[in-house]
Amino acid sequence: AGWYTSPDFSGDAVTSIATGSTGNKEFYAKWTENTYTISYTTNSGTWTSGYTAPSSYKITSSAITLPTASNIVRTGYTFNGWYTSSDFSGDAVTSIATGSTGNKEFYAKWTINSYTLTVKPNGGTWEGKTTDQTFTQNYNTTKTIANPTRTGYTFGGWTVDGGALSETTYTFGATNGTLTANWTIVTNTITLEYNGG
């Protein structure tokens, strides 16, 4: 931040010694601590409500802990740490040590979660079985769900708990899901013909 003629940095900074000056000169260097930025590529993650991530530091700052899994979320994914490279090479970084310098950029790594769908024929037959069936797939993937059958009943659709069903396509959500078949009993009509009686 410049040279000063006083150790308390009073007066103005000095940039030169003019022609015609005399006497020994002593100058005192004044330093201003640099502020470095911290930036994050969250890769579709979002900060939890009320949380503000550290955004700057100085060489004398105390060690800074980077945001943890409780501070950042992404639906259907598990947080796997911060990396200094967008290809996630090297080891995950958890903090910035005291004495560090330079702007920092960190990249969030995520692992997609798998969830289980349970299909309940509820007295009917689905995919050739009358028992409940389970399937495990990654978040936001799909599975074709054919309609079940049941003798003497009409299929009335599925009750969906978790995930989403559009016609015959089920999309895995961020929780385990259940499809339960609904049935309406068939009412038959009996016609009596008296045949002259």
C-alpha positions as CSV (number, residue, x, y, z in Angstrom):
1,A,0.0,0.0,0.0
2,G,3.0,2.3,-0.5
3,W,6.1,3.8,1.3
4,Y,5.8,6.1,4.2
5,T,8.4,8.2,6.0
6,S,6.9,7.4,9.4
7,P,6.5,4.0,11.0
8,D,2.9,4.8,12.0
9,F,2.1,5.5,8.3
10,S,0.9,9.1,9.0
11,G,0.9,11.5,6.2
12,D,0.8,10.6,2.5
13,A,2.5,7.8,0.8
14,V,5.9,8.7,-0.9
15,T,6.6,7.6,-4.5
16,S,9.9,9.4,-5.2
17,I,12.8,11.4,-4.0
18,A,12.8,14.8,-5.7
19,T,15.9,16.2,-7.4
20,G,17.7,18.5,-4.9
21,S,16.7,16.5,-1.8
22,T,19.4,15.9,0.8
23,G,19.8,13.6,3.8
24,N,19.5,9.9,4.5
25,K,16.1,8.6,3.8
26,E,14.2,5.7,5.5
27,F,10.9,4.5,4.2
28,Y,8.4,2.1,5.8
29,A,6.4,-0.3,3.7
30,K,2.7,-0.4,4.4
31,W,0.8,-3.6,3.7
32,T,-2.9,-4.2,3.2
33,E,-4.1,-7.8,3.7
34,N,-5.5,-9.3,0.5
35,T,-9.1,-10.6,0.4
36,Y,-9.6,-13.8,-1.6
37,T,-12.9,-15.1,-3.0
38,I,-14.5,-18.5,-2.4
39,S,-16.9,-19.6,-5.1
40,Y,-18.9,-22.8,-5.5
41,T,-20.2,-24.8,-8.4
42,T,-23.1,-26.6,-6.8
43,N,-23.9,-28.8,-9.8
44,S,-27.7,-28.4,-9.2
45,G,-27.4,-28.5,-5.4
46,T,-29.1,-25.8,-3.3
47,W,-28.2,-24.3,0.0
48,T,-30.4,-25.2,2.9
49,S,-32.7,-22.5,4.2
50,G,-31.0,-19.9,6.3
51,Y,-27.5,-21.0,5.4
52,T,-24.9,-18.7,3.8
53,A,-21.7,-20.3,2.5
54,P,-18.3,-18.6,3.3
55,S,-17.5,-16.3,0.4
56,S,-14.1,-14.8,1.2
57,Y,-11.0,-15.2,3.4
58,K,-7.6,-13.6,4.2
59,I,-4.2,-15.1,4.8
60,T,-4.7,-14.6,8.6
61,S,-8.3,-16.0,8.7
62,S,-8.9,-18.9,10.9
63,A,-9.4,-22.3,9.1
64,I,-12.7,-22.2,7.2
65,T,-14.8,-25.3,7.1
66,L,-16.5,-25.8,3.8
67,P,-20.3,-26.5,3.6
68,T,-21.2,-30.0,4.7
69,A,-24.1,-32.3,3.6
70,S,-26.3,-30.6,6.2
71,N,-25.8,-27.3,4.3
72,I,-26.4,-28.3,0.7
73,V,-29.0,-30.6,-0.8
74,R,-30.1,-32.0,-4.2
75,T,-33.2,-34.0,-4.6
76,G,-32.5,-37.6,-5.3
77,Y,-28.8,-37.4,-4.7
78,T,-26.2,-37.8,-1.9
79,F,-23.5,-35.1,-1.4
80,N,-20.0,-36.6,-1.8
81,G,-17.8,-33.6,-1.0
82,W,-16.1,-30.6,-2.6
83,Y,-13.3,-30.9,-5.2
84,T,-11.0,-28.3,-6.6
85,S,-11.4,-29.8,-10.1
86,S,-14.6,-30.1,-12.2
87,D,-13.6,-33.7,-13.0
88,F,-13.4,-34.5,-9.3
89,S,-9.8,-35.8,-9.5
90,G,-7.8,-35.9,-6.4
91,D,-9.2,-35.9,-2.9
92,A,-12.2,-34.1,-1.5
93,V,-11.5,-30.8,0.3
94,T,-13.2,-30.1,3.6
95,S,-11.6,-26.8,4.7
96,I,-9.3,-23.8,3.8
97,A,-6.3,-23.8,6.1
98,T,-5.0,-20.7,7.8
99,G,-2.2,-19.2,5.7
100,S,-3.8,-20.1,2.4
101,T,-3.8,-17.6,-0.5
102,G,-5.5,-17.2,-3.8
103,N,-9.1,-17.3,-5.0
104,K,-10.7,-20.7,-4.5
105,E,-13.4,-22.5,-6.5
106,F,-15.0,-25.7,-5.3
107,Y,-17.1,-28.2,-7.2
108,A,-19.9,-30.3,-5.5
109,K,-19.9,-34.0,-6.3
110,W,-23.1,-36.0,-6.1
111,T,-24.1,-39.6,-6.2
112,I,-27.6,-40.5,-7.5
113,N,-29.8,-42.4,-5.0
114,S,-31.7,-45.6,-5.7
115,Y,-35.3,-46.1,-4.4
116,T,-37.6,-49.1,-4.2
117,L,-41.0,-49.4,-5.7
118,T,-43.4,-52.0,-4.3
119,V,-46.3,-53.1,-6.6
120,K,-49.3,-54.6,-4.7
121,P,-51.8,-56.5,-6.8
122,N,-54.2,-56.4,-3.8
123,G,-55.9,-59.6,-4.6
124,G,-55.3,-59.5,-8.3
125,T,-52.6,-60.8,-10.6
126,W,-49.8,-58.5,-11.9
127,E,-47.0,-59.7,-14.2
128,G,-48.1,-63.3,-13.6
129,K,-47.9,-63.0,-9.8
130,T,-50.4,-62.5,-7.0
131,T,-47.7,-61.5,-4.5
132,D,-46.2,-58.0,-3.9
133,Q,-43.2,-57.3,-6.1
134,T,-40.3,-54.8,-5.5
135,F,-38.0,-53.0,-7.9
136,T,-35.0,-50.8,-7.1
137,Q,-33.9,-48.1,-9.6
138,N,-32.2,-44.8,-9.6
139,Y,-34.0,-41.5,-8.9
140,N,-36.0,-40.1,-11.8
141,T,-35.7,-43.3,-13.9
142,T,-38.9,-44.9,-15.3
143,K,-40.6,-48.3,-15.3
144,T,-43.5,-49.5,-17.4
145,I,-46.4,-50.7,-15.2
146,A,-49.0,-52.9,-17.0
147,N,-52.5,-53.1,-15.6
148,P,-53.3,-56.0,-13.3
149,T,-56.2,-58.5,-13.7
150,R,-58.6,-60.1,-11.2
151,T,-61.5,-62.4,-12.0
152,G,-64.8,-60.9,-11.2
153,Y,-63.4,-57.4,-10.7
154,T,-62.8,-54.3,-12.7
155,F,-59.4,-52.6,-12.3
156,G,-60.0,-49.1,-10.9
157,G,-56.4,-47.7,-11.2
158,W,-53.5,-47.5,-8.8
159,T,-53.1,-45.8,-5.5
160,V,-49.7,-44.0,-5.8
161,D,-47.6,-43.4,-2.7
162,G,-44.3,-41.9,-3.6
163,G,-43.0,-41.3,-7.1
164,A,-45.4,-40.5,-10.0
165,L,-47.5,-42.5,-12.4
166,S,-48.6,-41.3,-15.8
167,E,-50.8,-43.8,-17.6
168,T,-48.5,-46.9,-17.6
169,T,-45.2,-45.1,-16.8
170,Y,-44.0,-44.9,-13.3
171,T,-41.2,-42.4,-12.4
172,F,-39.1,-43.1,-9.4
173,G,-39.1,-40.2,-7.0
174,A,-36.9,-39.3,-4.1
175,T,-38.6,-41.7,-1.7
176,N,-39.6,-45.3,-1.8
177,G,-42.9,-45.8,-3.6
178,T,-45.9,-48.1,-3.5
179,L,-48.5,-48.9,-6.1
180,T,-51.7,-50.5,-4.8
181,A,-54.3,-51.9,-7.2
182,N,-57.9,-50.8,-6.7
183,W,-60.8,-53.1,-7.6
184,T,-64.5,-52.8,-8.2
185,I,-66.5,-56.0,-8.0
186,V,-68.4,-56.8,-11.2
187,T,-72.2,-56.9,-10.8
188,N,-74.0,-59.4,-13.1
189,T,-77.6,-59.2,-14.1
190,I,-79.9,-62.2,-13.8
191,T,-82.8,-62.3,-16.2
192,L,-85.7,-64.6,-15.4
193,E,-87.9,-65.7,-18.4
194,Y,-91.2,-67.0,-17.2
195,N,-91.9,-68.7,-20.5
196,G,-95.7,-68.6,-20.1
197,G,-95.7,-69.2,-16.4
